[in-house]
Structures are given as structure tokens and as C-alpha cells.
Amino acid sequence: MHRHFPEAWVEGFEPLIGGMTNDPGDRHVLAAAVRCHAELIVTYNRRHFQAGSVQPWEIDVQGPSAFLRGLYDLDAGLFVGKLHEQAATIVVPLPHLLSNLNKNVPGFVDYFCEEQGIDLAGEQQRAQQ
């Protein structure tokens, strides 16, 4: 992460860990979010960030599908453009990229395909023929 997103690196959060009340295994995550004044933690493990532990810091917790849906709803045109750019960069058709995303964020992919009128199963069958 540090190599690809150096601006996202958070330092100086260690003294805050002891004051966090969420799951002990993820207190460092909440402490880092507090240190950098984050408004949101995106995680598959929402149960480690119960409302009572994040509310004092005014931090929201979302799953990856909800986060991506929010980005899409914010600016669908930009989001669709970025997906096409990503597919072109890795030289795959958009349905292939969506199939890969479906492994980790199926809720978002279902929503996206419905919004965009994409029949992902049909696209995959046509690609195999």
C-alpha cells in the first residue's frame, strides 16, 4: 500500500491505540483513522467497528460494495469512465473486469449491472463462444 498510495500512509497513531474501544485486533485501524481525521473506514469486517466505538470520532463504517455504490451514485459517468479505463489498462473487456470484481463486491456489481443494463451472465456466455 505504501508503494502504490504513499499519500495514504498514516504515522503517529500508535499513542491513540489504547484509547480505542473497538475490537482489539483492529484498534490500530481506528486509531489511524482518528489520527488522519478520516470520515470513513471501508472494511469487510464491520463487526470489529461497532457504532459505539466509532461514533465519538464521527467515523462511518461501510462495506466495500456500499462504498463503491456511493461513489457510483455520486457521479455515475465518472465512475463508468474509470471502470472502462481500468479495463483498458489491464487489456480486458469490461464484463471480464466486472466478473473479477464480482468475487469481492458482488452487491456492487449486481447494482452496477442493473443500473447500466448489463447482463453479466449473458456477456460471459457470449465471450466463451
N, C-alpha and C positions, 0 to 999 in steps of 0.2 A: 504494500500500500504506500509506503513511504517513497518508493521509487516512482510510482505512477501518479500519486497525488500528494506531493510534498507539502502543499498548502493546507492539507487536512491534518497534518501531524500536530498533535496536542502535547505540550510539555507543561510541567509544573502542576499536574493534577494529583500527584501522589499524596500530598498532605490532606486532601479532601476525602480520600477513600474511607477513612474511619468514621466520617460523619454521614455516610450514605446508609440508607435503611433498606435498600432493595436486596435481592438475593446476593449472598456473599461472593459467589463466583463471578458476578457481573458488576460489583461495586466500582471497579476501576473504569468501566464503561460510563456509568452515570457520573462519576467524578470528572472524567474527561469532558463529558457533555456540559456539566456545570461550569468547568474551568473556561471553556471556549464560548459560553453563553449560547449553546445550541438550543434551538426551539423544538427539535425533533430527534428521536432515536428511531432508526429503522432496523428491525430485528425480526427474525423468525421466532424468537424466544420471548414473547411478550410477558409471559408469566413471571419472568425474573425482574420485571419493572412494573410492579403493581402501582395503581393510581396514587396511593398514599405516599409512595416513595419518590414519585416524580413531580407531584403537584406543587410541593413547596418551591420547586425550581422553575415552575411553569414550562415544563418539558412534556411534549406529547410523545406517545409511543405508537408506531404503526408497523404493520407487517409490510413486506416488500410489495405485494400486489396492491395494497391500499395506497402506498406511496406512489407507485407508478401510475395508478389510476388518477390520483390527484394531479400529477404532472400532466397527464394527458388532458384532463378536464380543464386545466389552466390554459393550455394552448395546444389544441389538437393538431393544428397544421404544423407547428414547430416540432412536436413530438413525432408525428408521422415522418417528417423530413429527416429527423435524426435516426429513426429506425432504418430508413432507406439508405442513409449514409453509412450506417454501421454494417448493413448487409453488403453494400458495395465494397466497403473496406476489406471485409473478410471474404469477398467474392462468393457469396451465396445468395440465392433468391430470398426475398422477404419471407415466404412461407417456411423456408428452412430455418431462418433465424427465429421465427415465431415458434416453430416446433422445439427448438433448443430452449427458448425462454419458458416454454410451457412446462418444462421439467421442474423449474424453480418457482415460477409465478403463474400457475395455471389460472387462478382467478382473474388476474390482469389480462392474460392472453384471451380468455373467453370473452371478457368485456370488450377488449380492443377489437377482436374479430367481429363481434356483434355490431359494434359501432361503425366499423369500416365495411361491413357486408362481406367479410371474408369467410369462406367455408374452408377452414384449415384442413379438415379430413379430406375433402374433395381435392384440394390443391395437392396434398400429399399423394393421393392416388394417381392423379394426372402426372405427377413428377416421376412416379415409379414405372409408368407405362412406356 
